[in-house]
Every structure is written in C-alpha cells, then in structure tokens.
Amino acid sequence: MWMERLSQGVLRVLTPLGPRYVRPTVFERLYLMWIFRNFRTLSASVLSRGQQKRIERMCAERGFVSQFGPNRVEEFAVLGTLEQRPPVQDTLPPRRPPASVRDTPSALVADARQQS
C-alpha cells in the first residue's frame, strides 16, 4: 500500500470550488506521506508556515491533475487531504443601533436636566 502511494500518490486539496488533486514528485510524495502519517485529513491551519509554503509552491508548480484525462484521479492513491477553508473575517462592519436606542441616551440626559 505505501509503495503504491509513494509511486503514484496524489494530494487532495479541498477548495471552495471542490476537491482538486496535485501530482507531486517522488520526494514530495515522501514528504507528504510524513506529514499525513497519522491523519488522512488535515486543515491548512495545523501545518507549520514552512509546510504551508511548500504545499502552496507544489500546487503552483505542478498544477492540478485533470480528473477527466487518460489517468483518472480514481486510479491514484490519495496521500492525504488538505482542507483549504476560506479565511474567516475577524472584523465585522460596525453596526448602527436602532433609532429607539440612539434616542435613549439623549432622553435620559433630558430627564436628568429636568430633575435637577
């Protein structure tokens, strides 16, 4: 099983557009087998910065394998699955309070002035 993965394995990358497959070199396959030695699926956020850069470079240089070519992806062993989730926005746009809430502080100030 591991010889098959080493000789013709592919990396599955889950993107918002669906799964994509990268066919790495033999040395890159060995490296990926090491990364995915304990887990079949990993999130990109658990990888080190160097591992992320190496996989990004691999995807850019090798490109994605066509699923509909003569060598269909189903024929290859999957080395591992990398989840590439879109980044979550940390900052939300400021929300404006409803008109009744905006008027409340000025009404309280007016009441305080009348009482004094």
LINJO-V508134 format. One line per field, one symbol per residue. phi: phi as a letter, one per 40 degrees, with the letter a starting at -180 (. if undefined). A space follows every 10 residues. Layout:
phi: ???
This chain:
phi: .ccccccacb bcbcbdchcb bbbccccccc cccccccbbc bbcccccccc cccccccccc ccgccccbcc bcccccccci bbcbcccccc bcccccccdc cccccccccc cccccc
